[in-house]
């Protein structure tokens, strides 16, 4: 006899909804705090060596430069803390026996790996196509984002930032969004598609800018679908690895080779955006159809 699962009350659902928002708020606070900590550490070092003098006329200019210098290490520090904090929170979301790394990898199949890599390549092109279109629609916003990315070191040749962007960010952000946030969102809504939309919105928000936020929302939807499909964060982490690694390596090279240093025209960006969107949708539809056929053949 099956045990009836008690549905959460309306009050509990409201509580779970706000709990689903908390990880994003904490994430943004932690990012600021990590930057402040690294600024203080650098400032103390520069004061000790005499590089920073509070009585100098260019003191404020040097403080501004110090914040720029602290940004890459601040990002890395945040991701270290984020992996530990949100990883532990994700584990504690579940009653015993709680998810383990071993069990999570045990759910990974060859098919899920191929799907994650294929989606990663397509979504990397989608993200770059999105930026192409945004550049012509909101040029000031895109230029400000590019300046910020250069300051932080995104896509640069720093080994520390490459490791942070390609390896650490996908792990911590999957724990945060597809782990903790989606867990509470599903309890709040009771429907996967609503929970998936909320966690994808939060995924866009944690990037802190419109340029990344727009395409991160779409990528977040696919990541949530992948987690639901295989009941594991590992395929989503792999997809996330591929997107970030591609965006830091072959994707910029390919775009520069095709179009030079200038941003491609709006029609070109729209074509790329349409093709990559259609490819992503086709992969999802094909996979869902194949799974239904397999299910029908076994019943």
For each residue, the residues with C-beta under 8 A, 3 or more apart:
1:
2:
3:
4:
5:
6:
7: 190
8: 12 13 16 187 190
9: 12 13
10: 13 14
11: 14 15
12: 8 9 15 16 187
13: 8 9 10 16 17 187 188 189 190
14: 10 11 17 18 188
15: 11 12 18 19
16: 8 12 13 19 20 184 185 187 188
17: 13 14 20 21 184 185 188 189
18: 14 15 21 22
19: 15 16 22 184 188
20: 16 17 23 181 182 184 185 188 195 198 199 202
21: 17 18 24 25 202
22: 18 19 25 26
23: 20 26 27 86 89 176 177 180 181 202
24: 21 27 28 176 181 202 205 206
25: 21 22 28 29
26: 22 23 29 30 85
27: 23 24 30 31 82 86 176 206
28: 24 25 31 32 205 206 208
29: 25 26 32 33
30: 26 27 33 34 78 81 82 85
31: 27 28 34 35 74 75 78 208
32: 28 29 35 36
33: 29 30 36 37
34: 30 31 37 38 74 75 77 78 81
35: 31 32 38 39 67 70 71 74 75 78
36: 32 33 39 40 74
37: 33 34 40 41 74 77
38: 34 35 41 42 70 71 73 74 77
39: 35 36 42 43 66 67 70 74
40: 36 37 43 44
41: 37 38 44 45 70
42: 38 39 45 46 66 69 70
43: 39 40 46 47 52 63 66
44: 40 41 47 48
45: 41 42 48 49
46: 42 43 49 51 52 62 66
47: 43 44 50 51 52
48: 44 45
49: 45 46
50: 47 53
51: 46 47 62
52: 43 46 47 59 62 63 66
53: 50 56 59
54: 59
55: 59
56: 53 59 62
57:
58: 61 62
59: 52 53 54 55 56 62 63
60: 63 64
61: 58 64 65
62: 46 51 52 56 58 59 65 66
63: 43 52 59 60 66 67
64: 60 61 67 68
65: 61 62 68 69
66: 39 42 43 46 52 62 63 69 70
67: 35 39 63 64 70 71
68: 64 65 71 151
69: 42 65 66 72
70: 35 38 39 41 42 66 67 73 74
71: 35 38 67 68 74 75 151 152 153
72: 69 75 76 152 153 158 160 161
73: 38 70 76 77 160
74: 31 34 35 36 37 38 39 70 71 77 78
75: 31 34 35 71 72 78 79 152 153 161 164
76: 72 73 79 80 160 161 164 168
77: 34 37 38 73 74 80 81
78: 30 31 34 35 74 75 81 82
79: 75 76 82 83 164 168 169 172
80: 76 77 83 84 168
81: 30 34 77 78 84 85
82: 27 30 78 79 85 86 172 173 175 176
83: 79 80 86 87 168 171 172 175
84: 80 81 87 88
85: 26 30 81 82 88 89
86: 23 27 82 83 89 90 172 175 176 179 180
87: 83 84 90 91 171 172 175 179
88: 84 85 91 92
89: 23 85 86 92 93 175 179 180
90: 86 87 93 99 175 179 180 183 233
91: 87 88 94 98 99
92: 88 89 98
93: 89 90 179 180 183 184
94: 91 98 99
95: 98
96:
97: 100
98: 91 92 94 95
99: 90 91 94 103 104
100: 97 103 104
101: 104 105
102: 105 106
103: 99 100 106 107
104: 99 100 101 107 108 232 233 234
105: 101 102 108 232 234
106: 102 103
107: 103 104 230 231 232 234
108: 104 105 112 113 230 232 234 235
109: 112 113 230
110: 113 114
111: 114 115
112: 108 109 115 116 226 229 230 232 234 235
113: 108 109 110 116 117 235 238
114: 110 111 117 118
115: 111 112 118 119 226 235 283 287
116: 112 113 119 120 226 235 236 238 239 242
117: 113 114 120 121 238 239 242
118: 114 115 121 122 283
119: 115 116 122 123 222 226 239 242 280 283
120: 116 117 123 124 238 239 240 241 242 243 246
121: 117 118 124 125 242 246
122: 118 119 125 126 276 279 280 283
123: 119 120 126 127 218 219 222 239 243 276 280
124: 120 121 127 128 242 243 246 247 251
125: 121 122 128 129 251 272 276
126: 122 123 129 130 215 218 219 273 276 277 280
127: 123 124 130 131 215 219 243 247
128: 124 125 131 132 247 251 252 255 272
129: 125 126 132 133 269 272 273 275 276
130: 126 127 133 134 214 215 218 273
131: 127 128 134 135 142 211 215
132: 128 129 135 136 263 264 266 268 269 272 273
133: 129 130 136 137 266 269 270 273
134: 130 131 137 138 141 142 210 211 214
135: 131 132 138 139 142 263 269
136: 132 133 139 263 265 266 269
137: 133 134 266
138: 134 135 141 142 210
139: 135 136 142 143
140: 143 144
141: 134 138 144 145 209 210 211
142: 131 134 135 138 139 145 146 211
143: 139 140 146 147
144: 140 141 147 148 209
145: 141 142 148 149 209 210 211 212
146: 142 143 149 150
147: 143 144 150 151
148: 144 145 151 152 209
149: 145 146 152 154 155
150: 146 147 153 154 156
151: 68 71 147 148
152: 71 72 75 148 149 161
153: 71 72 75 150 156 158 161
154: 149 150 161 165 248
155: 149 165 247 248 252
156: 150 153 161 162
157: 162
158: 72 153 161 162
159: 162 163
160: 72 73 76 163 164
161: 72 75 76 152 153 154 156 158 164 165
162: 156 157 158 159 165 166 248
163: 159 160 166 167 168
164: 75 76 79 160 161 167 168 169
165: 154 155 161 162 168 169 244 248
166: 162 163 169 170 241 244 245 248
167: 163 164 170 171 241
168: 76 79 80 83 163 164 165 171 172
169: 79 164 165 166 172 173 240 244
170: 166 167 173 174 237 240 241 244
171: 83 87 167 168 174 175 237
172: 79 82 83 86 87 168 169 175 176
173: 82 169 170 176 177 203 206 240
174: 170 171 177 178 179 223 233 236 237 240
175: 82 83 86 87 89 90 171 172 178 179 180 233
176: 23 24 27 82 86 172 173 179 180 181 202 206
177: 23 173 174 180 181 182 199 200 202 203 206 220 223 224
178: 174 175 181 182 199 220 223 224 227 233 236
179: 86 87 89 90 93 174 175 176 182 183 233
180: 23 86 89 90 93 175 176 177 183 184
181: 20 23 24 176 177 178 184 185 198 199 202
182: 20 177 178 179 185 186 195 196 198 199 224 227
183: 90 93 179 180 186 187
184: 16 17 19 20 93 180 181 187 188
185: 16 17 20 181 182 188 189 194 195 196 198 199
186: 182 183 189 190 191 192 195
187: 8 12 13 16 183 184 190
188: 13 14 16 17 19 20 184 185 195 198
189: 13 17 185 186 194 195 198
190: 7 8 13 186 187
191: 186 194 195
192: 186 195 196 224 228
193: 196 197
194: 185 189 191 197 198
195: 20 182 185 186 188 189 191 192 198 199 224
196: 182 185 192 193 199 200 220 221 224 225 228
197: 193 194 200 201 221
198: 20 181 182 185 188 189 194 195 201 202
199: 20 177 178 181 182 185 195 196 202 203 220 224
200: 177 196 197 203 204 216 217 218 220 221 223 224
201: 197 198 204 205 217 220
202: 20 21 23 24 176 177 181 198 199 205 206 220
203: 173 177 199 200 206 207 216 217 219 220 223
204: 200 201 207 212 213 214 216 217 220
205: 24 28 201 202 208 213
206: 24 27 28 173 176 177 202 203
207: 203 204 212 213 216
208: 28 31 205 212 213
209: 141 144 145 148 212 213
210: 134 138 141 145 213 214
211: 131 134 141 142 145 214 215
212: 145 204 207 208 209 215 216
213: 204 205 207 208 209 210 216 217
214: 130 134 204 210 211 217 218
215: 126 127 130 131 211 212 218 219
216: 200 203 204 207 212 213 219 220
217: 200 201 203 204 213 214 220 221
218: 123 126 130 200 214 215 221 222 277 280
219: 123 126 127 203 215 216 222 223 243
220: 177 178 196 199 200 201 202 203 204 216 217 223 224
221: 196 197 200 217 218 224 225
222: 119 123 218 219 225 226 239 280 284
223: 174 177 178 200 203 219 220 226 227 236 239 240
224: 177 178 182 192 195 196 199 200 220 221 227 228 236
225: 196 221 222 228 229 284
226: 112 115 116 119 222 223 229 230 235 236 239
227: 178 182 223 224 230 231 232 233 235 236
228: 192 196 224 225 231
229: 112 225 226 235 287
230: 107 108 109 112 226 227 234 235
231: 107 227 228
232: 104 105 107 108 112 227 235 236
233: 90 104 174 175 178 179 227 236 237
234: 104 105 107 108 112 230 237 238
235: 108 112 113 115 116 226 227 229 230 232 238 239
236: 116 174 178 223 224 226 227 232 233 239 240
237: 170 171 174 233 234 240 241
238: 113 116 117 120 234 235 241 242
239: 116 117 119 120 123 222 223 226 235 236 242 243
240: 120 169 170 173 174 223 236 237 243 244
241: 120 166 167 170 237 238 244 245
242: 116 117 119 120 121 124 238 239 245 246
243: 120 123 124 127 219 239 240 246 247
244: 165 166 169 170 240 241 247 248
245: 166 241 242 248 249
246: 120 121 124 242 243 249 250 251
247: 124 127 128 155 243 244 251 252
248: 154 155 162 165 166 244 245 252
249: 245 246 252 253
250: 246 253 254
251: 124 125 128 246 247 254 255
252: 128 155 247 248 249 255 256
253: 249 250 256 257
254: 250 251 257 258
255: 128 251 252 258 259 264
256: 252 253 259 260 261
257: 253 254
258: 254 255 264
259: 255 256 262 263 264 268
260: 256
261: 256
262: 259
263: 132 135 136 259
264: 132 255 258 259 268 269 272
265: 136 268 269
266: 132 133 136 137 269 270
267: 270 271
268: 132 259 264 265 271 272
269: 129 132 133 135 136 264 265 266 272 273
270: 133 266 267 273 274
271: 267 268 274 275
272: 125 128 129 132 264 268 269 275 276
273: 126 129 130 132 133 269 270 276 277
274: 270 271 277 278
275: 129 271 272 278 279
276: 122 123 125 126 129 272 273 279 280
277: 126 218 273 274 280 281
278: 274 275 281 282
279: 122 275 276 282 283
280: 119 122 123 126 218 222 276 277 283 284
281: 277 278 284 285
282: 278 279 285 286
283: 115 118 119 122 279 280 286 287
284: 222 225 280 281 287 288
285: 281 282 288 289
286: 282 283 289 290
287: 115 229 283 284 290 291
288: 284 285 291 292
289: 285 286 292 293
290: 286 287 293 294
291: 287 288 294 295
292: 288 289 295 296
293: 289 290 296 297
294: 290 291 297 298
295: 291 292 298 299
296: 292 293 299
297: 293 294
298: 294 295
299: 295 296
